[in-house]
């Protein structure tokens, strides 16, 4: 079982749902392994929305799309840069159900990655793992640690079927196995 192949299967499964769309960096143009998984899964271009690097706004847009009935797959190629979206993540997406007394329950699937350290270590700002910190801050968002190929497809299926938002954390070094 190959990690990248399982990611491709998961993206193909997500793309088949009419409510999903893929938003973020490296979704329409190459620049990261995440792009390759979308290409290999043949995710249609009309479901992919490339954004500039503005992480906080990206998660705000994703939350708005979720409020409109979509299930955005909000892609952050590096977990290090997801922390720039903490305001939207912790104070809005995670708390929306409580703030609206149950009236609004936006569902966003966040796809992010702990950057690879091989064959070249990119430095500490590109390969940090913030899973434990997120678990301490978030009360209404599920976090999936995709640390082996055999749980990838099941975890993305769980995220799609859950009524809650989810963060799925991939590991760049596993793509080379």
VOMI-343785 format. One record per residue (C-alpha): x, y, z. Coordinates in steps of 0.001 Angstrom, whole numbers, always signed. Example, Ala and Ser with C-alpha at 12.3 -4.5 7.8 and 13.67 -1.06 7.14 Angstrom:
2
PT       px       py       pz
PT   +12300    -4500    +7800
PT   +13670    -1060    +7140
END
This chain:
177
PT       px       py       pz
PT       +0       +0       +0
PT    +1526    +3288    -1150
PT     +865    +6582     +688
PT     +511    +8691    -2463
PT    -1769    +6122    -4126
PT    -4039    +6161    -1078
PT    -4111    +9981    -1188
PT    -5112    +9822    -4852
PT    -7948    +7410    -4011
PT    -9106    +9726    -1232
PT    -9115   +12787    -3525
PT   -11012   +10846    -6184
PT   -13605    +9844    -3589
PT   -13968   +13443    -2359
PT   -14256   +14810    -5903
PT   -17198   +12494    -6630
PT   -19337   +14309    -4065
PT   -21224   +17143    -5765
PT   -20870   +19365    -2668
PT   -17054   +19365    -2602
PT   -14613   +21838    -4073
PT   -10876   +22209    -3601
PT    -9522   +25607    -2556
PT    -6020   +26797    -1719
PT    -2491   +26829    -3047
PT    -1229   +24267    -5605
PT    -4685   +23082    -6591
PT    -4718   +24262   -10231
PT    -1003   +24749   -10851
PT    +1910   +22548    -9913
PT    +4057   +23530    -6982
PT    +3556   +20807    -4400
PT    +2869   +17065    -4140
PT     -738   +17922    -3252
PT    -1214   +19145    -6838
PT      +13   +15776    -8123
PT    -2584   +13923    -6048
PT    -5387   +16076    -7468
PT    -4068   +15573   -11015
PT    -3687   +11817   -10598
PT    -7200   +11634    -9116
PT    -8475   +13569   -12151
PT   -10230   +16130    -9956
PT   -12029   +18352   -12503
PT   -10630   +21862   -12896
PT   -14098   +23333   -12324
PT   -13879   +22003    -8737
PT   -10449   +23580    -8093
PT    -9990   +27185    -6948
PT    -6420   +28424    -6758
PT    -5828   +31159    -4197
PT    -2915   +33413    -3442
PT    -1029   +33008     -195
PT    -3491   +34537    +2278
PT    -4221   +31788    +4730
PT    -6565   +33634    +7113
PT    -8751   +34829    +4246
PT    -8704   +31364    +2691
PT   -10238   +29816    +5803
PT   -12780   +32632    +6022
PT   -13774   +31975    +2401
PT   -13937   +28240    +3134
PT   -16238   +28849    +6105
PT   -18471   +31053    +3955
PT   -18656   +28397    +1251
PT   -19562   +25818    +3911
PT   -22350   +28078    +5158
PT   -23589   +28112    +1544
PT   -23874   +24303    +1435
PT   -20522   +23365      -77
PT   -17920   +21138    +1523
PT   -14671   +22948     +805
PT   -11444   +20968     +892
PT    -9250   +23839    +2091
PT    -5642   +23025    +1231
PT    -2639   +24303    +3174
PT     +475   +22661    +1670
PT    +2426   +23255    +4888
PT    +1023   +22948    +8388
PT    +3383   +25775    +9386
PT    +1249   +28192    +7398
PT    -2094   +26920    +8704
PT    -1184   +28721   +11927
PT    -1615   +32018   +10058
PT    -5322   +31110    +9829
PT    -5738   +30583   +13595
PT    -8196   +33466   +13996
PT   -10589   +31950   +11463
PT    -9958   +28406   +12695
PT   -10164   +28869   +16478
PT   -12489   +31864   +16833
PT   -14875   +31277   +13927
PT   -15021   +27839   +12288
PT   -14557   +25980   +15592
PT   -17033   +28162   +17512
PT   -19678   +28943   +14849
PT   -22139   +26324   +16116
PT   -21918   +27686   +19673
PT   -21990   +31355   +18612
PT   -25141   +30772   +16547
PT   -26900   +28606   +19164
PT   -26793   +25665   +16764
PT   -28163   +27569   +13778
PT   -24952   +27376   +11699
PT   -22707   +24315   +11451
PT   -20207   +24937    +8662
PT   -18243   +21885    +7568
PT   -14776   +22383    +6128
PT   -12233   +19656    +5428
PT    -8749   +21078    +5922
PT    -5956   +19232    +4166
PT    -2480   +20072    +5400
PT     +950   +18513    +5640
PT    +3958   +18298    +7909
PT    +6676   +19026    +5364
PT    +9253   +16430    +4446
PT   +12783   +16593    +5782
PT   +14281   +14380    +3078
PT   +16029   +14506     +736
PT   +16602   +18129    +1774
PT   +15591   +19607    +5119
PT   +13726   +22856    +4327
PT   +14260   +24324    +7797
PT   +12068   +24517   +10882
PT    +9467   +26868    +9412
PT    +8445   +24287    +6774
PT    +8184   +20992    +8666
PT    +6619   +21631   +12075
PT    +3907   +19410   +13515
PT    +1212   +21353   +15384
PT    -1270   +18515   +15931
PT    -1076   +18566   +19738
PT    -1423   +22347   +19881
PT    -4495   +22216   +17646
PT    -6044   +19476   +19778
PT    -5713   +21750   +22819
PT    -7320   +24739   +21060
PT   -10141   +23142   +19066
PT   -13282   +21678   +20608
PT   -15537   +21122   +17586
PT   -13101   +20092   +14843
PT   -11820   +16551   +14379
PT    -8093   +16076   +13765
PT    -6794   +13085   +11825
PT    -3086   +12202   +11947
PT    -2406   +10406    +8652
PT     +811    +8713    +9733
PT     +378    +5568    +7624
PT    -1041    +4715    +4209
PT    -3612    +2253    +5547
PT    -5664    +4947    +7332
PT    -5710    +7622    +4604
PT    -8838    +6661    +2654
PT   -10816    +5739    +5775
PT    -9894    +9035    +7464
PT   -10985   +11119    +4472
PT   -14219    +9113    +4273
PT   -14833    +9793    +7978
PT   -14221   +13505    +7391
PT   -16672   +13554    +4481
PT   -19389   +11705    +6407
PT   -18965   +13578    +9694
PT   -21218   +16554   +10434
PT   -18156   +18323   +11898
PT   -15213   +20047   +10287
PT   -11973   +18085   +10106
PT    -8251   +18683    +9771
PT    -6324   +15902    +8043
PT    -2579   +16082    +8596
PT     -405   +14345    +6020
PT    +3323   +13679    +6305
PT    +5504   +14654    +3375
PT    +8206   +12093    +4148
PT    +5660    +9262    +3679
PT    +5161   +10181      +19
PT    +8618    +8830     -783
PT    +7987    +5391     +763
END
